Amino acid sequence: MPELPEVETVARQLDPLAGGQLIRGVEILDSLLAFSQEKRLIGRRINQVRRIGKEVVFQLEDPRGKASDLLLAVHLRMTGRLIYQGESDCSERGDKYLRAVLKLEQGRVRFHDMRRFGTMKLYESEAEAQPAGAEPLDRGFNADSIGELIRGSSMEIKVWLLRQDRICGIGNIYASEILHDCGIDPFRPASSLNEDELGLLAASTKKILRKAIKHCGTTFSDFQNANGEVGGYQKYLRVYQHSGEGCRHCGTEILRAVQAQRSTFWCPACQR
């Protein structure tokens, strides 16, 4: 499933391509998408494309050219892709996984989704679009804010990091990588972390997510960016999918275990 870096990558790439363009038409090709508000999109200009939580959000202008709070949000879920297709390449190629198309003045944005779990919806305001969890790349994301979120939780820290109602955008890949980077055992109770460890956790969260964004996300099977290209951060993963190999920091064998029905990877020597 695309995590924060992958969604951020798609939004950053779509913004200069689709931003400023008028929506000329909307084609919904999959009834399972359950989106029936095409008419509200036609004639609106896309002011900006950005990420809010784990959704790619198109900020839309009023049809009369006035400012508007209307947002079109796409959640990629497991296998969703938003691919920009330029004007010179707008032939309708056969694609049984194509679910929707935004037809723009110059080109289009195509929503592909093999497993059909992705969603499209409209938010009437910025406040409505905000996720329940904290934004980990915000300036105020630090030891104090994590401490408040964790307060009293006996949940294992790796499992806790996956809770989207606490911190948005961290999935299984980056949770393992973050905990290895800050040297915290994934099986420790979240509430056992002291102030110094909370500070390390906040710093490592920002560091790993920013590095992954720099390399356009991680691709193991499905993720493609807005240009139809795979991510590059899989080359830099230190523990995820590296069980049986030596830790790059100390040489100890990387271990794998199932934790809350998800694979967890860690170094038993570096992570305490």
C-alpha positions in Angstrom: 0.0 0.0 0.0 1.4 3.5 -0.9 2.5 5.2 2.3 3.2 8.9 2.9 6.3 9.2 0.7 4.6 7.5 -2.3 1.5 9.7 -2.0 3.7 12.9 -1.5 5.7 11.9 -4.6 2.5 11.6 -6.8 1.1 14.9 -5.5 4.4 16.7 -6.1 4.7 15.4 -9.6 1.1 16.0 -10.6 1.1 19.6 -9.3 3.2 21.2 -12.1 1.5 19.0 -14.7 -2.2 19.3 -13.7 -2.1 22.4 -11.6 -3.6 25.5 -13.4 -5.5 23.3 -15.9 -9.3 23.4 -16.4 -11.2 20.1 -16.0 -13.0 19.6 -19.3 -14.5 16.3 -18.6 -14.7 13.4 -16.1 -15.1 9.8 -17.0 -16.0 7.2 -14.4 -15.3 3.7 -15.8 -15.9 1.6 -12.6 -19.3 1.7 -10.8 -17.5 0.3 -7.7 -15.9 3.7 -7.4 -19.3 5.0 -6.3 -18.5 8.6 -7.5 -21.4 10.5 -9.0 -20.4 14.1 -8.8 -18.7 14.5 -12.1 -20.8 17.6 -13.0 -19.4 19.5 -10.0 -15.9 19.0 -11.3 -16.4 20.1 -15.0 -15.4 23.7 -15.6 -13.3 24.0 -12.5 -9.7 24.8 -12.6 -7.2 22.8 -10.5 -5.4 25.4 -8.3 -3.0 22.9 -6.7 -2.3 19.2 -6.2 -1.0 18.2 -2.8 -1.1 15.5 -0.2 -3.3 15.6 2.9 -2.7 12.6 5.1 -2.6 9.6 2.7 -4.8 11.2 0.0 -3.8 13.0 -3.2 -5.9 16.2 -3.1 -6.9 18.4 -6.1 -7.8 21.9 -4.8 -10.5 23.2 -7.1 -11.5 26.7 -8.2 -15.1 27.9 -8.5 -16.3 27.6 -12.1 -16.6 31.4 -12.2 -12.9 31.7 -11.3 -13.4 32.5 -7.7 -11.7 30.9 -4.7 -13.3 27.7 -3.5 -12.9 25.2 -0.6 -13.9 22.2 -2.7 -11.3 19.4 -2.8 -11.2 16.3 -4.9 -9.4 13.6 -2.9 -8.1 10.3 -4.2 -7.0 7.5 -1.9 -4.7 5.0 -3.7 -5.3 2.2 -1.1 -3.5 -1.0 -2.1 -2.8 -0.7 -5.9 -4.0 2.7 -7.0 -2.0 4.8 -9.4 -2.6 8.3 -10.7 -0.8 8.7 -14.0 -0.5 11.9 -16.0 -0.9 11.5 -19.7 0.2 14.4 -21.9 -1.8 15.8 -24.8 0.4 14.1 -27.4 -0.2 10.7 -25.7 -4.0 10.9 -25.2 -4.9 7.8 -27.1 -7.4 5.6 -25.2 -5.2 2.5 -24.7 -7.0 -0.6 -23.5 -6.6 -0.9 -19.7 -9.0 -3.1 -17.8 -7.8 -1.5 -14.5 -8.6 2.1 -15.5 -11.3 3.4 -13.1 -11.6 7.1 -13.9 -10.2 9.8 -16.1 -9.9 13.6 -15.5 -9.8 15.2 -18.9 -7.9 18.5 -18.8 -7.1 21.2 -21.3 -3.8 19.6 -22.1 -3.7 16.0 -21.2 -5.5 13.9 -18.6 -5.0 12.2 -15.2 -5.8 8.5 -15.3 -6.8 6.6 -12.1 -5.6 2.9 -12.4 -6.4 0.4 -9.7 -6.0 -3.3 -10.1 -7.6 -4.4 -6.8 -10.3 -1.6 -6.9 -9.9 -0.6 -3.3 -9.1 3.1 -4.1 -11.6 5.9 -3.5 -12.5 9.2 -5.0 -14.5 11.7 -3.0 -15.2 15.4 -2.6 -14.6 17.4 0.6 -16.4 20.7 1.1 -13.6 22.2 3.2 -10.0 21.9 4.2 -11.1 21.0 7.8 -13.2 18.1 6.5 -10.2 16.7 4.6 -7.9 16.6 7.6 -7.0 13.1 8.8 -7.4 12.0 12.4 -3.7 11.4 13.0 -0.8 13.8 13.4 1.1 14.9 10.3 4.7 13.6 10.9 6.4 16.2 8.6 4.9 19.1 10.5 7.2 21.4 12.5 5.4 20.6 15.7 5.9 16.9 15.4 8.4 16.2 18.2 9.1 14.3 21.4 6.4 16.2 23.3 3.7 15.7 20.7 4.5 12.0 20.3 4.5 11.6 24.1 1.0 13.1 24.3 -0.2 10.7 21.6 1.4 7.6 23.2 0.5 8.5 26.8 -0.4 5.3 28.7 -0.4 3.0 25.6 0.7 -0.5 26.3 0.7 -1.3 22.5 4.0 -2.4 21.0 5.6 0.6 19.4 5.8 -0.8 15.9 2.1 -1.6 16.0 1.3 1.8 17.5 3.2 3.5 14.6 0.8 1.9 12.1 -2.3 3.5 13.8 -3.5 6.1 11.3 -5.5 7.8 14.1 -2.3 8.6 15.9 0.2 9.4 13.1 -0.9 9.5 9.5 1.0 8.0 6.6 3.3 5.5 8.2 2.9 1.9 7.0 4.7 -1.3 7.5 7.8 -0.6 5.4 8.7 2.8 7.0 7.7 1.7 10.6 10.4 -1.0 10.5 12.9 1.4 8.9 12.2 4.2 11.4 12.6 2.0 14.4 15.9 0.6 13.1 17.2 4.1 12.5 16.5 5.3 16.0 17.5 2.0 17.7 14.2 1.1 19.3 13.0 -2.5 19.7 9.7 -2.8 17.7 8.2 -5.0 20.5 8.6 -2.5 23.3 5.5 -1.0 24.8 5.0 2.5 23.4 4.6 3.9 26.9 8.1 2.6 27.9 9.9 5.1 25.7 11.6 7.9 27.6 11.9 11.5 26.5 15.2 11.0 24.8 13.9 8.0 22.8 10.7 9.9 21.9 13.0 12.7 20.5 15.0 10.1 18.5 11.7 8.6 17.2 10.4 11.9 16.0 13.8 12.8 14.3 14.0 9.4 12.6 10.4 9.5 11.4 11.1 12.8 9.6 14.5 11.7 8.4 13.3 8.4 6.9 10.1 9.8 5.3 12.1 12.7 3.8 14.7 10.4 2.3 12.0 8.2 0.9 10.3 11.2 -0.7 13.7 12.3 -2.2 14.0 8.9 -3.9 10.3 9.0 -5.1 9.1 6.3 -2.7 9.4 2.6 -2.5 8.3 0.0 -5.1 8.2 -3.7 -4.5 5.3 -4.6 -6.8 2.6 -2.0 -7.6 3.6 1.6 -6.9 4.3 3.9 -9.8 4.6 7.6 -9.7 2.6 10.2 -11.8 5.0 9.6 -14.7 4.4 5.8 -14.6 7.9 5.2 -13.1 8.8 3.0 -10.1 10.2 4.5 -6.9 13.8 4.2 -5.9 14.0 4.0 -2.1 13.9 0.2 -2.0 17.6 0.4 -2.7 18.2 2.1 0.6 16.1 0.0 2.9 18.2 -1.3 5.8 16.0 -3.9 7.4 12.7 -4.3 5.6 12.8 -7.5 3.4 16.4 -8.1 4.6 15.9 -10.9 7.1 18.8 -13.3 7.2 21.3 -10.6 6.0 23.8 -8.8 8.1 22.8 -5.4 9.6 24.6 -2.7 7.7 25.5 -1.0 11.0 26.8 -3.9 13.2 26.7 -7.1 11.1 24.2 -8.9 13.3 21.6 -11.0 11.4 18.4 -9.1 10.6 15.4 -11.0 12.0 11.8 -11.2 10.9 8.7 -11.9 12.9 4.9 -11.5 12.5 3.6 -8.7 14.6 -0.2 -7.9 14.5 -0.4 -9.9 11.3 2.3 -7.8 9.6 6.0 -8.6 9.0 8.4 -6.8 11.2 12.1 -6.6 10.5 14.7 -5.5 13.0 18.3 -5.9 14.3 18.4 -7.4 17.8 21.7 -5.8 18.6 21.1 -2.3 17.4 17.5 -2.0 18.6 16.8 -2.0 22.3 
